[in-house]
Structures are given as structure tokens and as C-alpha cells.
Amino acid sequence: MGVATTTIARLFLLPLLIAVHGNRALRCDEGPLERREEQANIVLTGTVGKLYGDPAGGKYMCEVEVKRVFKGRGDVLNLLEGPQHNTIMIGGFGNPALCHSDVRERDTRIFLLAKDGKSLSLNSSLVRMTLNNLKHSEAAVEAPMQNSVDDECKCN
């Protein structure tokens, strides 16, 4: 009777979980990290400072302290808020079309960004900072540039 009860409970809870999470878990496939990095105008690591807007209410912006730029160094340098500051504004957080687009203050992530004029927004899901993800990011960005170091800097 325990197995049957568990199976019935799962059948009733699955639609509820899908409704609550907007079916995100079942459709969350943005492709390999390498392809997502090729599509991004800017790839960088950074730490979230302030959040602007209501994270519970939909899309919001964040102030991000730039730690390292893998791709798009010139664009990032043009957008930094002054020579003594390593912060940029990024929009598109809380986007339901992305698998992972929510952050909290002091989160450190790999950001894959699109540039539209003088504004930046998330191009795809945020990537957790792990040694493996850093190696993959560096390799994916360097491969198309044939190991060029012109587009890489350490901002801190």
C-alpha cells in the first residue's frame, strides 16, 4: 500500500508543481555553455551589488562589480561607472524565458550579456562560479579568437 500511495501522490503533485513553476523545469534547455558564450556580446564574472526593482514582481536590474572580462573588454570599459569604479548596470534579471536569471546581493556569477546601445542585459542563464565553469568559459571564448588575449582583462 505504501508504493501505491506514493505513486498516486506523485501523480497529483506533478501538475501542481508544473503550474507553480510555470513548466520551467521541463523546458529548461538553453544549449551548451560554449554556444551560449559565442552568442553573447560580453562574458564576464562579477558580484551582484544592489538590486533595482522588485525581484518578486518580474524583471529587475542589478549593479554588478566586474571581476574579470572574458569577452567584450572594450564594451565593458566604456560602460564602467568611472575610472575608480568597476561596476556596471545589467538588466533582464527575473526573466521567465531564462532558466536561471534570479540573483541576490553578493552572488558571484558568470554573466553572458547582450549589448543594446549603452545598456546590458542577460543573454542567457547565469552560470555558477566553479573552477570547471571558469575553465569552460575561458576555453569557449578563446577558441573562436584563436587564443587572442586582446579581449581578456582582470579588472580586480
SVG drawing of the C-alpha trace seen along z (x, -y; Angstrom):
<svg xmlns="http://www.w3.org/2000/svg" viewBox="-4 -58 51 60">
<polyline fill="none" stroke="black" stroke-width="0.4" points="0.0,0.0 3.0,-2.4 4.1,-2.2 0.6,-2.8 0.1,-5.7 3.4,-7.3 2.6,-6.8 -0.8,-8.4 0.6,-11.3 3.2,-11.9 0.5,-11.9 -1.5,-14.6 1.5,-16.7 3.2,-16.8 0.5,-19.1 0.7,-21.3 4.5,-21.6 4.3,-22.3 1.7,-25.1 3.6,-26.7 7.0,-26.7 5.5,-27.6 6.8,-24.4 10.3,-25.9 12.0,-22.7 10.6,-20.7 11.6,-23.2 14.9,-24.5 17.4,-23.7 19.3,-26.7 22.0,-24.6 25.7,-24.1 27.7,-26.8 30.1,-27.1 27.3,-28.0 25.7,-30.5 29.0,-32.2 29.6,-32.5 26.1,-34.2 26.9,-36.7 28.5,-40.1 30.0,-40.1 31.1,-37.4 32.3,-38.4 32.4,-37.4 31.1,-39.7 29.5,-40.1 26.0,-41.5 25.7,-44.7 22.4,-46.5 19.1,-45.2 16.9,-47.8 13.2,-47.0 11.1,-44.2 12.6,-40.7 9.3,-39.2 7.4,-41.3 9.2,-40.4 12.2,-41.7 14.7,-43.9 18.2,-45.4 21.4,-44.9 24.6,-46.8 27.4,-44.3 31.0,-44.7 33.1,-43.4 35.8,-40.9 37.1,-39.5 36.1,-40.0 36.5,-37.1 34.8,-38.7 33.9,-42.3 36.6,-44.1 36.2,-47.3 32.5,-47.4 32.8,-46.9 35.5,-49.6 33.1,-52.1 30.3,-51.2 32.1,-51.3 30.9,-54.0 34.1,-56.0 37.8,-55.1 37.7,-54.2 34.7,-52.0 34.3,-48.5 30.6,-48.5 28.1,-48.2 24.3,-48.1 22.7,-44.9 19.1,-44.3 17.0,-41.3 17.1,-39.6 13.9,-37.7 13.2,-36.9 10.9,-33.9 12.3,-33.0 15.7,-32.2 16.2,-29.1 18.3,-30.9 18.0,-34.6 17.4,-35.4 20.2,-36.7 20.6,-38.0 23.1,-40.7 26.6,-39.3 26.0,-36.5 29.1,-35.9 28.3,-34.5 29.4,-34.3 27.3,-36.7 26.5,-36.1 25.3,-39.5 23.8,-41.2 24.7,-44.8 22.0,-47.2 23.4,-50.6 24.6,-51.7 22.6,-49.1 23.4,-45.5 21.0,-42.6 21.2,-38.9 21.6,-37.0 21.1,-33.6 21.0,-32.0 23.5,-32.9 26.3,-30.4 27.5,-29.4 31.1,-30.2 33.0,-26.9 36.5,-26.1 35.1,-23.9 32.7,-26.5 35.6,-29.1 37.8,-26.8 34.9,-26.1 34.2,-29.8 37.8,-30.7 38.2,-27.9 35.0,-28.6 35.8,-32.3 39.4,-31.8 38.8,-29.1 36.9,-31.3 39.6,-34.1 42.4,-31.6 43.9,-32.2 43.9,-36.0 44.5,-37.8 43.4,-41.2 39.8,-40.7 40.7,-39.5 41.4,-41.5 41.3,-41.2 39.5,-44.2 40.4,-43.4"/>
</svg>
